[in-house]
Amino acid sequence: MTPSSITAAFGDVSARLDHDHVAEVELHRPPANYFDVALLAGIVDAVWWVADKGGRAVVLCAEGKHFCAGLDFGIAGKPEAESLAALYRTAGRLIDGPLPLIAAVQGSAIGGGLGLALAADFRVATPSSRFSANFARLGFHQGFGISLTLPAVVGRQRAIELLATGRRISGEDALAIGLVDRLDIDPRAGARALAGEIAASAPQAVRSIRATMRADLVERFADMVDHERAEQIRLMESADFREGIAASMARRPPEFTGR
């Protein structure tokens, strides 16, 4: 930390704003950084704190091996409708935040963790990073607004393929299809470099440009997550969902029956 840096904590989220107007907002739930409402709310509060303190761009990063693995079904179990609603309302606040976000993705961004990375404006990863919209492999519907954000960056056809197969792709493959904007052996350093370029631009202009470019996403996000949540709740009652979670916990291929 440089002498001119300032810091703050928001639960399991920390924020550090440096003299160059670039901030790091870091998750502290290693190794997988599973999220819940409290963690997402901490990110939102940290980003607004950075904006209030004069920050111009935010690197969203995570402590530990992986960027984020989404919800932890092994600990939390099947989420209830109200808890999912609260989670997605908080995600909407992140989508509608004040500053450009650059996600620094080390390790994996899986399921809802991919949704969190897609909530950012840009993504920087390593060649060996892993991305997966694995919802169909768990037997249920995608969430976190991925129905909007994924096709926005990779195109509709590629998004359907990734969602239907649930396959994992590398950082190199992610760069090739536009899911990732840059690769760096040190994704946090790469994300800081991009954030620095953004922070060197006129801050009011950047905010205005970003608001214009994201206006449609912000307007549609709430409706989309309501639809996603309804489908998730419906499919969580299926035998395939129970099998998908059991197989994931046992690290074996699922055997789906269509029930």
Beta strands, then each sheet from edge to edge (+ up, - down):
strand 1: 6-10
strand 2: 13-17
strand 3: 22-27
strand 4: 57-62
strand 5: 101-105
strand 6: 108-110
strand 7: 122-125
strand 8: 130-132
strand 9: 169-170
strand 10: 182-183
sheet 1: 1+ 2- 3+ 4+ 5+ 7+ 10+
sheet 2: 6+ 8+ 9-
end
